[in-house]
Amino acid sequence: MAKCARCSKQAARRECAALLGRICSRCCAQLRMLVLACPEHCLYLQEARRTTGERRMEQLLEHLSAQGKGAWVEILAQMSGLLAFLEGAIVDVQRQRFRDLTDEEVLAGLENAIRTYETLERGIIYEHRSESPRVQAVTEALLKALAQVDEDLAKRGTRMRRSEALACLRLLAESVRVMKDEREAQAYLRVAALFQPYPEPQSRLIVVPG
């Protein structure tokens, strides 16, 4: 059997539309949507979203319950759209700027954004920054995404409360903590990327440029 078009080691048992060739199951699982711009019609992508999404939700709910944060489940249900939008901002940093961005750096960026909003809650305008350009990129992407949401809501005559933004940031940070794995630097990002489609023109690329 032919070898994987990506690693050239394992047997290639799957057709990969992103590579326009055959890929092994290991590379497929590790690289889909994180390195490879998989098209939405890919059956392996669809199945991964279905099974991973269910498992991820179970883990997060168990974690929140164990941490005494059961009340956060309501936030998860009511603000799932905003959470997905913020997660998309994080994934964009990985795809477009730092391909080897780690979960630790994502969490550090989230914590800076959380501190910034906690400061705003006290009536003080101050952006908490990081010396790491990678961490700072995550923080800026999150703050920019929240500003965009607030601007869009303002056009419709409403506003997003800072407490709501802060709750979403905190919940997203908990999601990263749940999924972090010492054996894999991008365990959270690999799952988060699954649910963030590539723009249509990019989905035709073999591999997104790094």
C-alpha positions as CSV (number, residue, x, y, z in Angstrom):
1,M,0.0,0.0,0.0
2,A,1.2,3.5,-0.8
3,K,2.7,5.6,2.0
4,C,1.0,8.7,3.4
5,A,1.5,11.9,1.3
6,R,2.2,13.9,4.4
7,C,4.5,11.8,6.6
8,S,5.7,9.3,4.0
9,K,5.8,6.6,6.8
10,Q,2.4,5.2,7.5
11,A,0.2,3.4,5.1
12,A,-2.2,5.8,3.3
13,R,-5.7,4.5,3.8
14,R,-7.7,7.7,3.3
15,E,-8.3,9.9,0.3
16,C,-7.5,13.5,1.3
17,A,-9.1,16.3,-0.6
18,A,-6.8,18.9,1.1
19,L,-3.7,17.1,-0.1
20,L,-5.2,15.8,-3.4
21,G,-3.7,12.5,-2.4
22,R,-3.9,9.7,0.2
23,I,-3.1,10.2,3.9
24,C,-2.7,8.0,6.9
25,S,-5.3,8.1,9.7
26,R,-2.7,9.5,12.2
27,C,-1.9,12.5,10.0
28,C,-5.5,13.0,9.2
29,A,-6.5,13.2,12.8
30,Q,-3.6,15.4,13.9
31,L,-3.5,17.8,11.0
32,R,-7.0,18.3,9.9
33,M,-8.1,22.0,10.0
34,L,-5.0,22.8,12.0
35,V,-2.5,22.4,9.1
36,L,-4.7,21.1,6.3
37,A,-7.5,23.2,5.0
38,C,-10.1,20.4,4.8
39,P,-13.1,21.0,2.6
40,E,-16.5,21.0,4.4
41,H,-17.7,18.0,2.5
42,C,-14.9,15.7,3.9
43,L,-16.6,12.8,5.7
44,Y,-13.7,12.3,8.0
45,L,-14.0,16.0,9.1
46,Q,-17.7,15.6,9.6
47,E,-17.3,12.5,11.7
48,A,-14.5,14.1,13.8
49,R,-16.7,17.1,14.5
50,R,-19.6,14.9,15.6
51,T,-17.6,12.6,18.0
52,T,-15.2,15.2,19.2
53,G,-17.9,17.8,19.9
54,E,-19.8,15.4,22.1
55,R,-16.8,14.3,24.0
56,R,-15.6,17.9,24.4
57,M,-18.9,19.0,25.8
58,E,-19.0,16.1,28.3
59,Q,-15.5,16.9,29.6
60,L,-16.3,20.6,30.0
61,L,-19.6,20.0,31.8
62,E,-17.9,17.5,34.2
63,H,-15.1,20.0,34.8
64,L,-17.5,22.8,35.6
65,S,-19.4,20.6,37.9
66,A,-16.3,19.4,39.7
67,Q,-15.1,23.1,40.1
68,G,-18.4,24.2,41.6
69,K,-19.2,26.2,38.5
70,G,-22.4,24.6,37.4
71,A,-24.0,28.0,37.0
72,W,-21.7,28.6,34.0
73,V,-23.6,25.9,32.1
74,E,-26.3,28.5,31.4
75,I,-23.7,30.9,30.0
76,L,-22.5,28.0,27.8
77,A,-26.0,27.5,26.4
78,Q,-26.9,31.2,26.0
79,M,-23.7,32.5,24.6
80,S,-22.5,29.6,22.4
81,G,-22.4,31.9,19.4
82,L,-20.1,34.4,21.0
83,L,-17.9,31.6,22.4
84,A,-17.5,30.1,18.9
85,F,-16.7,33.6,17.5
86,L,-14.0,34.2,20.1
87,E,-12.6,30.7,19.5
88,G,-12.5,31.5,15.8
89,A,-10.3,34.6,16.6
90,I,-7.9,32.3,18.5
91,V,-7.7,29.8,15.7
92,D,-7.1,32.6,13.2
93,V,-4.0,33.6,15.1
94,Q,-2.7,30.0,14.8
95,R,-3.5,29.6,11.1
96,Q,-2.4,33.0,9.9
97,R,0.4,34.1,12.2
98,F,1.9,31.4,14.4
99,R,1.4,27.9,13.1
100,D,3.1,26.4,16.2
101,L,1.1,28.4,18.7
102,T,0.6,26.4,21.9
103,D,-2.3,25.9,24.2
104,E,-0.2,27.5,27.0
105,E,0.2,30.6,24.9
106,V,-3.5,30.6,24.1
107,L,-4.3,30.4,27.8
108,A,-1.9,33.2,28.7
109,G,-3.5,35.4,26.0
110,L,-7.0,34.6,27.4
111,E,-5.8,35.4,31.0
112,N,-4.6,38.8,29.8
113,A,-7.9,39.5,28.1
114,I,-9.7,38.5,31.3
115,R,-7.6,40.8,33.4
116,T,-8.2,43.6,30.9
117,Y,-12.0,43.2,31.3
118,E,-11.8,42.8,35.0
119,T,-10.0,46.2,35.1
120,L,-12.8,47.6,32.9
121,E,-15.4,46.3,35.3
122,R,-13.7,48.5,38.0
123,G,-14.0,51.5,35.7
124,I,-10.3,51.6,34.7
125,I,-9.3,51.5,31.0
126,Y,-6.0,49.5,30.9
127,E,-5.0,46.8,28.5
128,H,-2.9,44.0,30.1
129,R,-0.1,43.1,27.7
130,S,2.5,40.4,27.3
131,E,6.1,40.6,26.4
132,S,5.6,37.5,24.1
133,P,4.3,38.6,20.7
134,R,2.6,35.3,20.3
135,V,0.6,35.7,23.6
136,Q,-0.1,39.3,22.8
137,A,-1.5,38.3,19.4
138,V,-4.0,36.1,21.1
139,T,-5.0,38.8,23.5
140,E,-5.4,41.4,20.8
141,A,-7.4,39.1,18.6
142,L,-9.8,38.4,21.5
143,L,-10.2,42.1,22.4
144,K,-10.7,43.0,18.7
145,A,-13.3,40.3,18.3
146,L,-15.2,41.6,21.4
147,A,-15.0,45.2,20.1
148,Q,-16.4,44.0,16.8
149,V,-19.3,42.3,18.5
150,D,-20.0,45.4,20.6
151,E,-19.9,47.6,17.5
152,D,-22.3,45.3,15.6
153,L,-24.7,45.3,18.5
154,A,-24.6,49.0,18.9
155,K,-25.8,49.4,15.3
156,R,-28.9,47.4,16.3
157,G,-29.5,49.6,19.3
158,T,-28.1,47.4,22.0
159,R,-24.8,46.7,23.8
160,M,-22.9,43.8,25.2
161,R,-22.4,44.0,28.9
162,R,-18.8,43.8,30.1
163,S,-19.9,41.1,32.5
164,E,-21.1,39.0,29.6
165,A,-17.8,39.4,27.7
166,L,-15.9,38.5,30.9
167,A,-18.0,35.5,31.5
168,C,-17.3,34.2,28.0
169,L,-13.6,34.8,28.3
170,R,-13.5,32.9,31.6
171,L,-15.5,30.0,30.2
172,L,-13.2,29.8,27.2
173,A,-10.2,29.7,29.5
174,E,-11.8,26.8,31.4
175,S,-12.3,25.0,28.1
176,V,-8.6,25.4,27.3
177,R,-7.6,24.1,30.8
178,V,-9.9,21.0,30.3
179,M,-8.3,20.1,27.0
180,K,-4.7,20.9,27.6
181,D,-2.5,17.8,27.5
182,E,1.2,17.7,28.6
183,R,1.9,15.2,25.9
184,E,0.6,17.5,23.1
185,A,1.3,21.2,22.8
186,Q,-1.8,21.9,20.6
187,A,-4.4,19.5,22.1
188,Y,-7.0,22.3,22.6
189,L,-6.2,24.1,19.3
190,R,-6.5,20.9,17.3
191,V,-10.0,20.4,18.6
192,A,-11.0,24.1,18.3
193,A,-9.8,24.3,14.7
194,L,-12.1,21.4,13.8
195,F,-15.1,23.7,14.2
196,Q,-13.8,26.7,12.3
197,P,-14.2,26.4,8.6
198,Y,-11.7,27.8,6.2
199,P,-12.9,30.6,3.9
200,E,-14.0,29.0,0.6
201,P,-11.0,30.2,-1.6
202,Q,-8.5,28.8,1.0
203,S,-10.2,25.4,1.2
204,R,-9.0,24.7,-2.3
205,L,-5.4,24.9,-1.3
206,I,-3.4,21.8,-0.8
207,V,-1.9,23.1,2.4
208,V,-2.4,26.6,3.8
209,P,0.9,28.6,3.5
210,G,2.8,28.9,6.8
